[in-house]
Amino acid sequence: MSGIEETAAQLDALGVRRNGVLLVHTSFREVRPIEEGPLGLIRALRASLGPGGTLVMPTMTDGESVFDPRSTPTYCMGITAELFWRQPHVLRSTHPGGSFAALGPQADLICAPQPLTPPHGRDSPPGRVHDLGGQVLLLGVTYGECTMLHVAETMAPVPYSVVHPCWVEVEGVPAKVMIPESDHCCRGFERVAGWMRTRALQREGKVGNANAMLADARDIVSVALERLRVDPLVFLCPSSAACRECDEARASITSP
Ligand SMILES: [Zn+2]
């Protein structure tokens, strides 16, 4: 079992910037065991960031009911994020499908209202983490979970766009809205780890039992944009892979 202080020291050694902004994607199953469980991991992250730091996690939802930032559980975001947004003083943004939670001096700015589409564009919580010069920590997960790459896709911009339904309340009545976004299976994002490694833009190490990757959001976005400029479909599975989600993204491309 890793202690909280020991875990915080691992985060320091990895290069978490004191008083910085840190977007964390994590699978606690990979990190455990840690003293006090997922809440202990959150304490370690906060200790490493220091009092001037801002901790951010994705709290996306399934879009199948009207989103209430005070009560709607996360969907597939892991137990750490699910417990994080429920902690005192943690803010949660209001996008009906793509919400994030944040705690710290930049939390208000990061969780401010945003356009419905794109959910992860420049004007969204991960887009703001990018603009604030924040870091991204992948803790026991791959770049397949990295929402910062959707920011790069919208900045490129990529030619594909699919719609996901979300429920919002319009004058007190639930209404379904279709929200366009650059989405696919996201397995192609995993290639970014190698690109970042080759360029020495990524710190890697152990945090608890998990493999951790830490990088500047701006580096992730600029490396992704470099590749997207050469091939706008670089993140989609090849047609031969018969990936339903990537085929759907490909089919959404309208010829100029
Ligand atoms: Zn795919």
Residues whose N, C-alpha, C, O or C-beta is under 5 A from the ligand:
A	BS01	ZN	C185 C237 C243 C246
